[in-house]
Amino acid sequence: MQIRVLDDDLTVSGQVGSDDMPALAAQGVRHILCNRPDGEGADQPAFAEIKRAAEAVGIEAHYLPVTSGNVRDEEAAEFGRLLADATGPVHAYCRTGMRSTTLWALSRGGAGPGLAEIVRRAREAGYDMTGVVARVAGSGVKDGGMVLAEYDVVVVGGGAGGIAVASSLLARDKSLSVAIVDPADIHYYQPGWTFVGAGIFKPAQTAKTMASLIPKGVDWVKAAVAAFDPARHSVILEGCRILRYRRLIVAAGLKLNWDGIEGLTDTLGRNGVTSNYRFDLAPYTWQLVRNLRGGRALFTQPPMPIKCAGAPQKAMYLSADHWRREKCLDSIEVDFHSAGAVLFGVQDYVPALMKYVEAYGVQLNFNQRLVRVDGEQRTVWFEHTDADGKVERVSRYFDLLHVVPPQTAPDFIRASPLADENGWVDVDQATLRHKRFENIWALGDVMNAPNAKTAAAARMQAPVVANNLLADMGRVRGVAHYNGYGSCPLTVERGKIVLAEFGYGGKLLPSMPRWLIDGTRPSRAAWFLKERMLPPIYWKAMLRGKEWLASPVIGEG
């Protein structure tokens, strides 16, 4: 946590943790103000966790969440009111401190320090407020903001899809000017978190600095996106700044909606409640699994679509395998509660999975959506929908609860003209080109093609998008088609994996010869691929534009 001073009574920073509260209290902070909505990042503690830690050291906590890059005047006014009412120094935080600084600048624009002083103080703290000041002053800056630069290609999102497609573009044409827009400092190999939750990987194996991964020749714009203006070929950033593009690629991922389950954020990371879908909680999963010797373990899956549909049950299989090895599985009731109607969406893989369900004694509960958690009472509630559509609420006691939250497109995507009626970027499922805006493409979790949302899918999509964008520019010939490929290595026990590989419509798309890996059966070869080969393929091939087994299929224009 790097603290930046804006005035005598206000400091700001990026994301804080519970363990930062004693230090803030020692520096005299009496109020902490969160400007970051829950569920925005994979390594983000919920506000409820921060509030508990703050109150324990005498700091009053306030929640004023602001959508990334989209600070409204009424939110700035509320920020100013909270500062005016504070009884001592305030520390505000968001992902990077930019939103908190923007709120301060807007709230102070008509009073207190002059506009030039606001810019100076913010700059000394490391934040550019020139665009915000133009907004406050109403100075008629072009398009209501400051134009930073113009690029051949702007990529929104520095996750797996965004970095892979930028690398694929430059591998084909190094003359392109390309920018990646992403405010995060850390890039995560999220497929590894299942192994962290099973004690196989260390958390550090799944994280690298964003700066170390941005491809050579690509500009990194470390900012959040507020909105899209496709009519003007513009991306509006936080601080009212503007990037121009000739072509745009959207790879913004998805949002984990932890608040979509009542009471969940109040108990995550304690009371036996965990999730491998958050970087800092996966180690807690392994702690809980190691320590459980008897009782009831519940594993949940929300309605689709979600990131890696097999991950909820991967956690269950690896946990049950550990308990079997420790000879305490007979003392543990293992339940799987899914909002869906089947164990896995591609039937060819279900028989192999069912053998493990039976071997571990797992109780399957379908059409059950988790709606409420009471961690203190160790009780959860599900809404069960029967065959006639009748909904009833059922409760269950637990000793261990592994939760997968409901998932949506990010807020700034859902509110944009790029979204379909469900909030996802609206693309042609073969070419991944936007259906309405011809100079926009999308890949990864953020788009609405009916494929599995996995890193393996993004690996196949990146060269398709790169080829098709360059074909549109007249720099390559032929249009590439994406077949819906996705891969889900289902870790059914330590040392064996059912390697599910499939495309649109559930068509099997194995990448290995059957004599080496038969994906419909558990195999040690698939485990070796997942544990030893896929991480270096991700870091050293996929993110660097090396397309092993991922060359695009070129079709007719």
C-alpha positions as CSV (number, residue, x, y, z in Angstrom):
1,M,0.0,0.0,0.0
2,Q,1.5,3.3,-1.1
3,I,-0.1,6.3,0.6
4,R,-0.5,9.5,-1.4
5,V,-1.3,12.9,0.3
6,L,-3.8,15.2,-1.3
7,D,-4.4,17.6,1.6
8,D,-4.0,17.8,5.3
9,D,-7.0,15.6,6.0
10,L,-7.1,13.3,3.1
11,T,-4.8,10.5,1.8
12,V,-5.5,8.1,-1.0
13,S,-4.1,4.7,-2.2
14,G,-4.8,1.7,-4.3
15,Q,-6.5,-1.4,-2.8
16,V,-5.9,-1.9,1.0
17,G,-6.0,-5.1,3.0
18,S,-7.2,-5.9,6.4
19,D,-3.6,-6.1,7.7
20,D,-3.1,-2.4,6.6
21,M,-5.6,-1.1,9.2
22,P,-3.2,-1.0,12.2
23,A,-0.7,1.1,10.3
24,L,-3.3,3.5,9.1
25,A,-4.6,3.9,12.6
26,A,-1.1,4.6,13.9
27,Q,-0.8,7.4,11.3
28,G,-3.9,9.0,12.8
29,V,-6.5,7.9,10.2
30,R,-10.0,8.0,11.7
31,H,-12.1,7.2,8.7
32,I,-11.5,4.9,5.7
33,L,-13.6,5.4,2.5
34,C,-13.9,2.6,-0.1
35,N,-14.6,3.8,-3.6
36,R,-14.2,0.4,-5.2
37,P,-17.2,-1.8,-5.8
38,D,-16.9,-5.4,-4.5
39,G,-16.1,-8.0,-7.0
40,E,-14.1,-5.8,-9.3
41,G,-10.8,-7.8,-9.1
42,A,-9.7,-11.3,-8.5
43,D,-7.4,-10.3,-5.6
44,Q,-9.8,-7.9,-4.0
45,P,-11.0,-8.3,-0.4
46,A,-14.7,-7.4,0.2
47,F,-15.5,-4.1,1.9
48,A,-17.1,-6.1,4.8
49,E,-13.6,-7.6,5.5
50,I,-12.0,-4.2,5.5
51,K,-14.7,-2.7,7.7
52,R,-14.3,-5.4,10.3
53,A,-10.5,-4.8,10.4
54,A,-10.9,-1.0,10.5
55,E,-13.5,-1.0,13.3
56,A,-11.2,-3.3,15.3
57,V,-8.6,-0.5,15.5
58,G,-11.0,2.4,15.9
59,I,-11.4,3.5,12.3
60,E,-14.9,4.2,11.0
61,A,-15.5,2.7,7.5
62,H,-17.6,4.1,4.7
63,Y,-18.6,2.6,1.4
64,L,-19.1,4.8,-1.6
65,P,-18.5,2.5,-4.6
66,V,-17.9,4.1,-8.0
67,T,-17.9,2.3,-11.3
68,S,-14.4,2.2,-12.7
69,G,-13.7,5.3,-14.9
70,N,-17.2,6.7,-14.5
71,V,-17.3,9.2,-11.6
72,R,-20.7,11.0,-11.4
73,D,-21.2,14.5,-10.0
74,E,-23.6,13.2,-7.3
75,E,-20.9,10.7,-6.2
76,A,-18.4,13.5,-6.0
77,A,-20.9,15.6,-3.9
78,E,-21.3,12.7,-1.5
79,F,-17.6,12.3,-1.2
80,G,-17.3,15.9,-0.3
81,R,-20.0,15.6,2.3
82,L,-18.3,12.6,3.9
83,L,-15.0,14.6,4.1
84,A,-16.9,17.6,5.6
85,D,-18.5,15.4,8.2
86,A,-15.4,13.5,9.1
87,T,-14.1,13.9,12.7
88,G,-10.5,13.3,11.8
89,P,-8.1,12.4,8.9
90,V,-9.6,10.3,6.0
91,H,-8.0,7.7,3.9
92,A,-9.8,6.8,0.6
93,Y,-9.0,4.0,-1.7
94,C,-10.0,2.2,-4.9
95,R,-8.0,0.0,-7.3
96,T,-5.2,2.5,-7.9
97,G,-6.4,5.7,-6.1
98,M,-7.5,7.4,-9.3
99,R,-11.2,7.3,-8.6
100,S,-10.7,8.6,-5.1
101,T,-8.5,11.4,-6.4
102,T,-11.1,12.2,-9.1
103,L,-13.9,12.3,-6.5
104,W,-11.7,14.7,-4.4
105,A,-11.0,16.9,-7.4
106,L,-14.6,17.1,-8.5
107,S,-15.8,17.8,-4.9
108,R,-13.3,20.6,-4.5
109,G,-13.7,22.1,-8.0
110,G,-16.0,24.9,-6.8
111,A,-14.5,25.5,-3.4
112,G,-11.2,25.3,-1.5
113,P,-8.0,25.2,-3.7
114,G,-8.2,26.6,-7.2
115,L,-8.2,24.4,-10.2
116,A,-4.5,24.8,-10.8
117,E,-3.8,23.8,-7.2
118,I,-5.9,20.7,-7.6
119,V,-3.9,19.7,-10.7
120,R,-0.6,20.4,-8.9
121,R,-1.5,18.4,-5.7
122,A,-2.9,15.5,-7.7
123,R,0.2,15.4,-10.0
124,E,2.5,15.4,-7.0
125,A,0.5,12.4,-5.7
126,G,0.9,10.7,-9.0
127,Y,-2.5,11.3,-10.6
128,D,-3.3,13.3,-13.8
129,M,-6.4,15.5,-13.2
130,T,-6.2,17.7,-16.2
131,G,-9.2,16.1,-17.9
132,V,-11.2,16.4,-14.7
133,V,-10.4,20.0,-14.3
134,A,-11.5,20.6,-17.9
135,R,-14.8,19.0,-16.9
136,V,-15.1,21.2,-13.8
137,A,-14.2,24.3,-15.7
138,G,-16.5,23.6,-18.7
139,S,-13.7,24.7,-20.9
140,G,-14.9,23.1,-24.1
141,V,-12.1,20.6,-24.4
142,K,-12.5,18.5,-27.5
143,D,-15.2,15.9,-26.9
144,G,-15.4,16.8,-23.2
145,G,-12.0,15.4,-22.3
146,M,-8.3,15.4,-23.1
147,V,-7.2,13.3,-26.1
148,L,-4.1,11.3,-25.0
149,A,-3.2,9.5,-28.2
150,E,-4.4,7.6,-31.2
151,Y,-3.5,4.1,-32.1
152,D,-4.0,1.6,-34.9
153,V,-5.3,-0.8,-32.3
154,V,-6.5,-0.3,-28.8
155,V,-7.0,-3.4,-26.7
156,V,-9.2,-3.0,-23.6
157,G,-8.1,-5.6,-21.0
158,G,-4.7,-6.9,-20.0
159,G,-5.8,-10.4,-19.1
160,A,-5.1,-13.6,-21.0
161,G,-7.0,-12.6,-24.1
162,G,-5.8,-9.0,-24.2
163,I,-2.1,-9.7,-24.0
164,A,-2.3,-12.8,-26.2
165,V,-4.1,-10.9,-29.0
166,A,-1.7,-7.9,-28.8
167,S,1.2,-10.3,-29.1
168,S,-0.4,-12.1,-32.0
169,L,-0.9,-8.8,-33.8
170,L,2.7,-7.8,-33.5
171,A,3.9,-11.2,-34.4
172,R,2.1,-10.7,-37.8
173,D,2.8,-7.0,-38.3
174,K,5.4,-5.1,-36.1
175,S,4.5,-1.8,-37.7
176,L,1.2,-1.5,-35.9
177,S,0.8,1.0,-33.1
178,V,-0.9,-0.9,-30.3
179,A,-2.0,0.0,-26.7
180,I,-3.3,-2.2,-23.9
181,V,-5.6,-0.4,-21.5
182,D,-5.7,-2.0,-18.0
183,P,-5.3,-0.5,-14.5
184,A,-4.1,-3.7,-12.8
185,D,-0.6,-4.1,-11.5
186,I,-0.7,-7.9,-11.3
187,H,-1.7,-10.4,-14.0
188,Y,-2.9,-13.8,-12.7
189,Y,-2.9,-17.3,-14.2
190,Q,-6.3,-18.0,-12.8
191,P,-6.4,-21.7,-14.0
192,G,-3.8,-22.4,-11.4
193,W,-6.0,-21.4,-8.4
194,T,-7.6,-24.8,-8.3
195,F,-4.2,-26.2,-7.6
196,V,-3.5,-23.6,-5.0
197,G,-6.8,-24.6,-3.3
198,A,-5.5,-28.2,-3.2
199,G,-2.0,-27.4,-1.9
200,I,-0.3,-28.3,-5.2
201,F,0.7,-24.8,-6.4
202,K,1.9,-21.9,-4.3
203,P,0.0,-18.6,-4.9
204,A,3.1,-16.9,-6.2
205,Q,3.2,-19.4,-9.1
206,T,0.0,-17.9,-10.4
207,A,1.0,-14.2,-10.4
208,K,3.4,-11.9,-12.4
209,T,3.6,-8.2,-12.7
210,M,1.7,-6.7,-15.6
211,A,4.7,-4.7,-16.6
212,S,6.7,-7.8,-17.1
213,L,4.1,-9.2,-19.5
214,I,3.2,-6.3,-21.7
215,P,4.5,-7.2,-25.2
216,K,7.5,-5.3,-26.5
217,G,6.3,-2.5,-28.8
218,V,2.9,-2.2,-27.0
219,D,2.0,0.9,-25.0
220,W,0.5,0.1,-21.6
221,V,-2.2,2.7,-20.6
222,K,-2.6,2.1,-16.9
223,A,-6.1,3.3,-16.5
224,A,-9.7,2.2,-16.2
225,V,-12.2,2.5,-19.0
226,A,-15.3,4.7,-18.4
227,A,-17.2,4.3,-21.6
228,F,-17.0,3.7,-25.4
229,D,-17.8,6.1,-28.1
230,P,-17.8,4.0,-31.3
231,A,-19.2,6.8,-33.4
232,R,-16.0,8.8,-32.7
233,H,-13.7,5.7,-32.5
234,S,-12.9,6.6,-28.9
235,V,-12.4,5.0,-25.6
236,I,-13.1,7.3,-22.6
237,L,-10.8,6.7,-19.6
238,E,-11.1,7.6,-16.0
239,G,-10.2,11.3,-15.5
240,C,-12.1,12.3,-18.6
241,R,-9.2,11.3,-20.9
242,I,-9.7,9.9,-24.4
243,L,-7.9,7.4,-26.5
244,R,-8.6,7.2,-30.3
245,Y,-8.5,4.0,-32.2
246,R,-8.7,2.9,-35.8
247,R,-9.7,-0.6,-34.6
248,L,-10.7,-1.8,-31.1
249,I,-10.4,-5.1,-29.4
250,V,-12.4,-5.7,-26.2
251,A,-11.0,-8.4,-23.8
252,A,-12.2,-7.0,-20.5
253,G,-13.1,-10.3,-18.8
254,L,-16.0,-10.7,-16.5
255,K,-17.2,-9.5,-13.1
256,L,-17.6,-11.8,-10.1
257,N,-20.8,-10.7,-8.4
258,W,-20.1,-11.7,-4.7
259,D,-22.9,-9.4,-3.6
260,G,-25.3,-11.5,-5.7
261,I,-25.6,-13.9,-2.7
262,E,-27.0,-12.4,0.4
263,G,-24.5,-12.4,3.3
264,L,-21.6,-13.9,1.4
265,T,-19.3,-10.9,1.5
266,D,-19.8,-10.7,5.3
267,T,-18.3,-14.1,5.8
268,L,-15.8,-14.8,2.9
269,G,-12.5,-16.0,4.2
270,R,-13.8,-17.0,7.7
271,N,-16.4,-19.3,9.3
272,G,-15.4,-22.1,6.9
273,V,-16.5,-20.1,3.8
274,T,-14.0,-19.9,0.8
275,S,-13.7,-19.8,-2.9
276,N,-10.9,-20.7,-5.4
277,Y,-12.3,-17.9,-7.6
278,R,-10.4,-15.3,-5.5
279,F,-6.6,-15.3,-5.4
280,D,-6.3,-14.5,-1.7
281,L,-8.9,-17.1,-0.7
282,A,-7.5,-20.2,-2.6
283,P,-4.9,-20.8,0.2
284,Y,-7.8,-20.6,2.7
285,T,-9.5,-23.4,0.8
286,W,-6.5,-25.6,1.3
287,Q,-6.3,-24.7,5.0
288,L,-9.9,-25.7,5.4
289,V,-9.5,-29.0,3.5
290,R,-6.4,-30.0,5.5
291,N,-8.1,-29.3,8.8
292,L,-11.5,-30.9,8.1
293,R,-11.7,-34.4,9.6
294,G,-15.4,-34.8,9.8
295,G,-18.7,-33.0,9.1
296,R,-20.3,-31.6,5.9
297,A,-18.6,-30.0,3.0
298,L,-20.8,-28.1,0.5
299,F,-19.6,-27.1,-3.0
300,T,-21.8,-24.8,-5.1
301,Q,-22.2,-23.7,-8.7
302,P,-24.2,-20.7,-9.8
303,P,-26.2,-20.2,-13.0
304,M,-24.3,-20.1,-16.3
305,P,-22.4,-18.4,-17.8
306,I,-19.4,-18.6,-15.5
307,K,-15.6,-18.7,-15.9
308,C,-14.5,-22.3,-16.3
309,A,-17.7,-24.3,-15.8
310,G,-15.8,-27.3,-14.4
311,A,-13.9,-25.4,-11.7
312,P,-16.7,-25.7,-9.0
313,Q,-16.5,-29.5,-9.1
314,K,-12.7,-29.6,-9.6
315,A,-12.4,-28.2,-6.0
316,M,-14.8,-30.9,-4.8
317,Y,-12.9,-33.8,-6.4
318,L,-9.5,-32.7,-5.2
319,S,-10.8,-32.1,-1.7
320,A,-12.5,-35.5,-1.6
321,D,-9.4,-37.2,-2.9
322,H,-7.3,-35.6,-0.1
323,W,-9.8,-36.8,2.5
324,R,-9.8,-40.3,1.0
325,R,-6.0,-40.3,1.2
326,E,-6.2,-39.1,4.8
327,K,-8.7,-41.9,5.5
328,C,-11.4,-39.5,6.8
329,L,-13.7,-39.4,3.8
330,D,-16.1,-41.7,5.4
331,S,-16.6,-39.1,8.2
332,I,-17.3,-36.3,5.7
333,E,-20.5,-35.7,3.8
334,V,-19.7,-34.1,0.4
335,D,-22.6,-32.3,-1.3
336,F,-22.6,-30.6,-4.7
337,H,-25.3,-28.0,-5.2
338,S,-25.6,-26.7,-8.8
339,A,-28.1,-24.2,-10.3
340,G,-27.9,-26.3,-13.5
341,A,-29.7,-29.5,-14.4
342,V,-26.7,-31.7,-15.2
343,L,-23.2,-32.4,-13.9
344,F,-21.4,-31.2,-17.0
345,G,-22.7,-29.7,-20.2
346,V,-21.0,-32.1,-22.6
347,Q,-22.4,-35.6,-22.1
348,D,-19.4,-37.5,-23.3
349,Y,-17.5,-36.6,-20.2
350,V,-20.2,-37.3,-17.6
351,P,-19.7,-41.1,-17.3
352,A,-16.1,-40.7,-16.2
353,L,-17.1,-38.0,-13.7
354,M,-19.9,-40.0,-12.3
355,K,-17.5,-42.8,-11.4
356,Y,-15.7,-40.3,-9.1
357,V,-19.0,-38.9,-7.8
358,E,-19.9,-42.4,-6.7
359,A,-16.4,-43.3,-5.4
360,Y,-16.4,-40.2,-3.2
361,G,-20.0,-40.6,-2.1
362,V,-20.9,-37.2,-3.4
363,Q,-24.6,-36.2,-3.0
364,L,-25.7,-34.4,-6.2
365,N,-28.3,-31.6,-5.9
366,F,-29.3,-30.0,-9.2
367,N,-31.5,-27.0,-9.9
368,Q,-30.4,-25.5,-6.6
369,R,-29.2,-21.9,-6.6
370,L,-27.4,-20.5,-3.6
371,V,-29.1,-17.3,-2.4
372,R,-28.0,-16.7,1.2
373,V,-25.1,-17.5,3.5
374,D,-25.0,-17.1,7.3
375,G,-21.4,-17.8,8.2
376,E,-21.9,-17.4,12.0
377,Q,-24.6,-20.0,12.0
378,R,-22.9,-22.2,9.4
379,T,-26.1,-22.3,7.4
380,V,-26.9,-21.7,3.7
381,W,-30.2,-21.4,1.8
382,F,-30.8,-22.6,-1.8
383,E,-33.7,-21.9,-4.1
384,H,-34.7,-25.3,-5.6
385,T,-36.7,-25.4,-8.8
386,D,-38.6,-28.6,-9.4
387,A,-39.7,-30.1,-12.7
388,D,-43.0,-28.2,-12.6
389,G,-41.2,-24.9,-12.1
390,K,-42.2,-24.6,-8.5
391,V,-39.5,-22.9,-6.3
392,E,-38.9,-23.7,-2.7
393,R,-36.2,-22.5,-0.3
394,V,-34.1,-25.2,1.5
395,S,-31.4,-24.7,4.1
396,R,-28.3,-26.7,4.8
397,Y,-25.7,-26.7,7.6
398,F,-22.1,-26.8,6.6
399,D,-18.6,-27.2,8.1
400,L,-16.9,-26.2,4.9
401,L,-18.5,-24.1,2.1
402,H,-16.8,-23.6,-1.3
403,V,-18.7,-20.9,-3.2
404,V,-18.6,-19.9,-6.8
405,P,-20.3,-16.5,-7.2
406,P,-22.7,-15.5,-10.0
407,Q,-20.9,-13.8,-12.9
408,T,-21.8,-11.0,-15.3
409,A,-20.1,-8.7,-17.8
410,P,-18.2,-5.8,-16.2
411,D,-20.4,-2.8,-15.4
412,F,-18.8,-0.5,-18.0
413,I,-19.4,-3.1,-20.7
414,R,-23.1,-3.7,-19.7
415,A,-23.7,0.0,-19.9
416,S,-22.1,0.4,-23.3
417,P,-23.4,0.4,-26.9
418,L,-21.2,-2.7,-27.5
419,A,-23.4,-4.9,-25.3
420,D,-26.2,-7.3,-26.3
421,E,-29.5,-7.5,-24.2
422,N,-27.7,-9.6,-21.6
423,G,-24.7,-7.3,-21.2
424,W,-22.0,-9.2,-23.1
425,V,-20.2,-7.8,-26.1
426,D,-22.2,-8.7,-29.2
427,V,-20.0,-10.6,-31.7
428,D,-20.3,-13.0,-34.7
429,Q,-19.4,-16.3,-33.1
430,A,-17.2,-17.4,-36.0
431,T,-15.2,-14.2,-36.8
432,L,-15.5,-12.6,-33.4
433,R,-16.2,-9.3,-35.1
434,H,-18.9,-7.0,-33.5
435,K,-22.3,-7.4,-35.2
436,R,-22.9,-3.6,-35.5
437,F,-19.5,-1.9,-35.3
438,E,-17.2,-3.1,-38.1
439,N,-13.9,-1.9,-36.6
440,I,-14.5,-3.7,-33.2
441,W,-13.7,-7.3,-32.2
442,A,-13.9,-9.1,-28.9
443,L,-12.5,-12.2,-27.3
444,G,-12.3,-14.0,-23.9
445,D,-14.9,-14.0,-21.2
446,V,-16.5,-10.7,-22.1
447,M,-18.1,-11.7,-25.4
448,N,-21.4,-13.5,-26.1
449,A,-20.3,-16.3,-28.3
450,P,-21.7,-19.6,-26.9
451,N,-18.4,-21.2,-26.0
452,A,-16.9,-22.2,-22.6
453,K,-15.2,-19.2,-20.9
454,T,-11.7,-20.6,-20.3
455,A,-8.1,-19.5,-20.9
456,A,-7.8,-22.3,-23.5
457,A,-10.7,-20.7,-25.4
458,A,-8.9,-17.3,-25.3
459,R,-5.7,-18.9,-26.6
460,M,-7.6,-20.1,-29.7
461,Q,-9.5,-16.9,-30.2
462,A,-6.5,-14.5,-30.1
463,P,-5.0,-15.6,-33.4
464,V,-8.5,-15.5,-35.0
465,V,-9.0,-11.9,-33.9
466,A,-5.5,-10.9,-34.9
467,N,-5.9,-12.4,-38.4
468,N,-9.3,-10.9,-39.0
469,L,-8.4,-7.4,-37.8
470,L,-5.3,-7.5,-40.2
471,A,-7.5,-8.9,-43.0
472,D,-9.8,-5.9,-42.5
473,M,-6.8,-3.6,-42.8
474,G,-5.8,-5.4,-46.0
475,R,-2.5,-6.7,-44.6
476,V,-3.3,-10.4,-44.7
477,R,-5.6,-12.5,-46.9
478,G,-8.5,-14.7,-45.7
479,V,-10.9,-14.6,-42.7
480,A,-10.3,-16.9,-39.8
481,H,-13.1,-18.8,-38.2
482,Y,-13.3,-19.8,-34.5
483,N,-15.0,-23.2,-33.9
484,G,-15.9,-22.6,-30.2
485,Y,-13.0,-24.5,-28.8
486,G,-12.6,-24.6,-25.1
487,S,-10.8,-26.9,-22.7
488,C,-11.6,-27.8,-19.1
489,P,-9.1,-30.1,-17.4
490,L,-11.3,-31.7,-14.8
491,T,-9.0,-32.7,-11.9
492,V,-10.8,-35.7,-10.6
493,E,-8.0,-36.8,-8.3
494,R,-4.4,-35.9,-7.5
495,G,-2.5,-37.3,-10.5
496,K,-5.4,-37.8,-12.9
497,I,-7.5,-35.5,-15.1
498,V,-10.5,-35.9,-17.4
499,L,-9.4,-33.5,-20.2
500,A,-12.6,-32.1,-21.7
501,E,-12.0,-30.4,-25.1
502,F,-15.0,-29.3,-27.0
503,G,-16.5,-26.7,-29.3
504,Y,-19.8,-25.2,-30.3
505,G,-22.7,-27.6,-29.8
506,G,-20.6,-29.8,-27.5
507,K,-18.6,-31.2,-30.4
508,L,-15.5,-33.0,-29.2
509,L,-12.3,-31.3,-30.4
510,P,-9.4,-33.2,-28.9
511,S,-6.0,-31.6,-29.5
512,M,-4.0,-34.8,-28.7
513,P,-4.1,-38.2,-30.4
514,R,-6.3,-40.6,-28.5
515,W,-3.5,-43.1,-27.8
516,L,-1.8,-40.3,-25.8
517,I,-4.8,-38.7,-24.1
518,D,-8.3,-40.0,-24.3
519,G,-10.2,-37.0,-22.9
520,T,-13.3,-39.1,-21.9
521,R,-11.2,-41.1,-19.5
522,P,-9.1,-39.9,-16.5
523,S,-5.4,-40.0,-17.3
524,R,-2.0,-39.2,-15.8
525,A,-0.8,-37.8,-19.1
526,A,-3.5,-35.1,-18.9
527,W,-2.4,-34.4,-15.3
528,F,1.2,-33.9,-16.5
529,L,-0.1,-31.5,-19.2
530,K,-2.1,-29.5,-16.7
531,E,0.6,-29.4,-13.9
532,R,3.8,-29.2,-15.9
533,M,3.1,-28.0,-19.4
534,L,0.2,-25.6,-19.4
535,P,1.7,-23.0,-17.1
536,P,4.8,-22.4,-19.2
537,I,2.7,-22.6,-22.4
538,Y,0.6,-19.8,-20.9
539,W,3.4,-17.5,-19.7
540,K,6.0,-18.2,-22.5
541,A,3.9,-19.1,-25.6
542,M,0.3,-17.8,-25.4
543,L,1.2,-14.4,-23.9
544,R,4.1,-14.0,-26.4
545,G,2.3,-14.7,-29.6
546,K,3.6,-18.2,-30.1
547,E,0.6,-20.2,-31.3
548,W,1.4,-23.8,-30.7
549,L,-1.6,-25.9,-31.7
550,A,-3.6,-22.6,-32.0
551,S,-3.1,-21.6,-35.7
552,P,-6.2,-20.0,-37.0
553,V,-8.4,-21.8,-39.6
554,I,-8.9,-19.6,-42.6
555,G,-12.2,-19.7,-44.4
556,E,-13.9,-17.8,-47.2
557,G,-14.2,-14.0,-46.7
